[in-house]
């Protein structure tokens, strides 16, 4: 089945912000369980998962909804401050060219992320994403979409660009995200990350390729 559209995860794909995200989650982890997160936890349990779900998973003790909301808000504000000041918060290498090629070839595209609408609006402004995407087509965390690895985010994202998930290419950097895409019916998943992460991700069903950044992939390779 020929590929017709693209769905991007955001953190770790459009922006290679792994160190910033890990710093923020270390802060939460130290608060909740007196230790930092491991790279394995980031890959398998945290990346691509909604913030509140991760906080509940991480906490040693049951938390009230108010406590979870307060911790999530503190974490999001910390990330926003990091993103505002760090040079790491920028488009992944080669991605501006890749986006331009998608636009030139009229290939439908959108984003499915566990970030909030506020976070995505900040990213649109900071990164100039409106050159390539319509924010009203983005699937973000508004509390109504089941967290990855549930397929909901990718099913809704494909619907936003009027395509069957089976003809979409997905770019993902997390185990939960790859599993979500595969569960949605996607069979052309490109894993993004370091050698260590790619060694895990490329073993998962549906992954056809692993890249470190977007200088290693061309649009015509995926849409021949």
Steps between C-alpha positions, in 0.01 A plus 500: 500500500650831389580761767302823468555702818723559803434522873775627729543454870633823648748467789806306388395514134423853385712630786788289627447617857575178687748665744247771587218253554722276711606797715135586563404141581801467730359790699162327530656161576715639779190656651291182478750218559834655597690391191550606140351320202702255295540509123311170482206654690505802270483275193247245620284672762516877458559617141173536312286444811273772636649692792231417755517128423877506545472684831260236634730223380802665659349578839562258787170602659151559357447863403182704489392659173594841642850379594553350154381822335733713711804283426413493130469879494835543675665261255347672196611843624852369558511356146369825356778694673759255370359519148500879508871524579673186373656482151399133499139600440517525123393302195675166468787498249378492139135542596442839339601351163287192562198715589556715189509190280177370649334836437633526145365154421162572666536208738250519789668528839418556865628447855379264775646596835446454872581870548228746600343757268687774687826315442425456131406867457833596658681260264315633195611852588856407599570268205285655228303178449210685337712502182424130465209408732153620598468501878133401476613168346736416787407226746611613846426407861169659595403226743264327257753292304631177649874506559739308276542198466123516439449561126257790542742787430611351169149401395384858562806650330439295185137608506608866522683468168226282347712188463493138608778438758620215278621751239674727750869513591559564870818640656544393864770494767328303778391142557150611602470711185613223267254260660222759473567554130514127430176442693339771284589304187814688395756274334759760396654626823835681500680495835700809599774514764846406614666167419395367840135594450494380140632159605180457703251677275598331174412162652136601540227400251434754225836676515648513149797728562704666774651849470701728726355813339326613181817542297487120471164471327344644185135546414530312170628193686170476687262615226619332182 
